[in-house]
Amino acid sequence: MRNTLMIAFSILTLSACSSSATLVRTDARGGHVALQGAYVPAMSDARMLMVEHCQGRFTAIEHADQIEFQCASDAVTGRQYATR
């Protein structure tokens, strides 16, 4: 039983470590990010990429395993998320 729990924990740890987000396309207005692996860690990576590219403010729309984002250009603040 103990070995089974250790194996399950190892698999969960490895799957979280293999999650990532990759910039697929960017321009001055925004871009696309591809998600791979577990959703939560990959989305965390994606947020960091989008914040860095847009200098903090963006809107994002999820398309399955990709996120389309646009940098905010006016005084409207924050990160807004929409799921299709």
WOZI-V918097 format. One line per field, one symbol per residue. psi: psi as a letter, one per 30 degrees, with the letter a starting at -180 (. if undefined). burial: # if it has 16 or more other ideal C-beta (glycine too) atoms within 10 Angstrom, else .. A space follows every 50 residues. Layout:
psi = ???
burial = ???
This chain:
psi = eeeeeeeeeeeeeeeefgklkkkeklaffbakkkkkakeeeeeeeeeeee eeeghekllkkkjcglkklkkkfafkllkkkkk.
burial = ..................###....#...##.#.#.##..###.###.## ..##..####.#....######............
